[in-house]
Amino acid sequence: MSKSEAADDEICRIIGSVISKASVKGGITPAMSLRGDLGIDSLGLMSIVFALEENLGVDAFGQVEQFVGAEDVSDIIKIVRQI
């Protein structure tokens, strides 16, 4: 699947696959805060970057600085769309 084919829900699913927060009911949504709602730290963020690269075939590690600045899931989606 390419970045242009990746739907928002697919990117949310990839993010959900790398976090182990059982309290996230109803899945990940673009409006969720990475740190506040999902408890993602810098290690978790790098896991997300790796998973995006692996699942979507994009060069996510080349955009690490942008990912580090992401606040919400929607920010991650925007970055993936720009790669």
BELSULJO-V197635 format. One record per pair of residues at least 12 apart in sequence whose ideal C-beta (glycine too) atoms are under 10 Angstrom apart, sorted by sequence separation. I is the first residue (numbers start at 1). J is the second residue. D is the distance in whole Angstrom. If there is no record, write none. Layout:
# BELSULJO-V197635
I_J_D, I_J_D
This chain:
# BELSULJO-V197635
15_27_10, 16_28_4, 48_60_8, 49_61_6, 66_78_9, 67_79_6, 15_28_5, 24_37_8, 49_62_10, 66_79_5, 67_80_9, 13_27_8, 14_28_9, 23_37_10, 24_38_7, 34_48_8, 46_60_10, 49_63_8, 66_80_10, 12_27_7, 13_28_7, 15_30_10, 19_34_9, 23_38_10, 24_39_9, 46_61_9, 49_64_6, 52_67_9, 12_28_4, 16_32_10, 21_37_9, 23_39_9, 60_76_10, 63_79_6, 66_82_8, 11_28_9, 12_29_7, 15_32_9, 21_38_6, 49_66_10, 63_80_9, 66_83_9, 9_27_8, 12_30_7, 21_39_6, 46_64_8, 49_67_5, 9_28_9, 11_30_8, 15_34_8, 19_38_6, 20_39_9, 21_40_9, 45_64_9, 48_67_7, 49_68_9, 60_79_8, 63_82_8, 8_28_10, 9_29_9, 12_32_8, 19_39_7, 60_80_7, 63_83_6, 8_29_9, 9_30_9, 19_40_6, 46_67_8, 49_70_10, 58_79_10, 62_83_8, 8_30_6, 16_38_9, 18_40_9, 45_67_6, 46_68_9, 48_70_9, 58_80_6, 15_38_8, 21_44_9, 45_68_7, 58_81_10, 60_83_7, 20_44_9, 52_76_8, 56_80_7, 58_82_10, 59_83_6, 15_40_8, 19_44_6, 45_70_8, 48_73_10, 58_83_5, 18_44_7, 42_68_7, 18_45_9, 49_76_9, 52_79_9, 53_80_10, 56_83_8, 18_46_10, 19_47_8, 48_76_7, 52_80_6, 15_44_9, 18_47_4, 19_48_8, 15_45_10, 17_47_9, 18_48_5, 40_70_9, 49_79_9, 53_83_9, 17_48_9, 18_49_9, 45_76_9, 52_83_9, 15_47_9, 16_48_10, 18_50_8, 19_51_10, 15_48_6, 18_51_5, 34_67_10, 40_73_10, 14_48_7, 17_51_6, 18_52_9, 38_72_10, 16_51_10, 35_70_10, 36_71_9, 37_72_9, 38_73_8, 15_51_8, 34_70_6, 35_71_8, 36_72_9, 37_73_8, 40_76_10, 11_48_10, 14_51_5, 15_52_8, 33_70_10, 34_71_6, 35_72_9, 13_51_10, 14_52_6, 17_55_8, 33_71_6, 34_72_6, 33_72_6, 34_73_7, 11_51_10, 14_54_9, 32_72_6, 33_73_8, 34_74_10, 11_52_7, 14_55_5, 31_72_7, 32_73_5, 33_74_10, 34_75_8, 13_55_9, 14_56_7, 30_72_7, 31_73_7, 32_74_9, 33_75_10, 34_76_7, 29_72_10, 30_73_5, 31_74_7, 11_55_9, 29_73_7, 30_74_4, 10_55_8, 11_56_8, 28_73_6, 29_74_9, 30_75_9, 6_52_9, 10_56_8, 30_76_9, 30_77_6, 28_76_10, 30_78_9, 3_52_9, 6_55_8, 6_56_5, 5_56_9, 6_57_10, 4_56_10, 6_58_9, 3_56_6, 1_55_7, 2_56_7, 3_57_8, 1_56_6, 2_57_7, 3_58_5, 1_57_7, 2_58_8, 3_59_10, 1_58_10, 3_60_10, 16_73_10, 15_73_6, 12_73_6, 15_76_7, 11_73_8, 12_74_10, 14_76_9, 15_77_9, 11_74_10, 12_76_9, 8_73_9, 11_76_7, 12_77_8, 8_74_8, 11_77_5, 14_80_9, 10_77_10, 8_76_10, 9_77_10, 11_79_10, 8_77_6, 11_80_6, 7_77_9, 10_80_10, 11_81_9, 6_77_9, 8_80_10, 8_81_10, 6_80_6, 6_81_8, 3_79_10, 4_80_10, 3_80_6, 4_81_8, 3_81_6, 3_82_9, 3_83_6
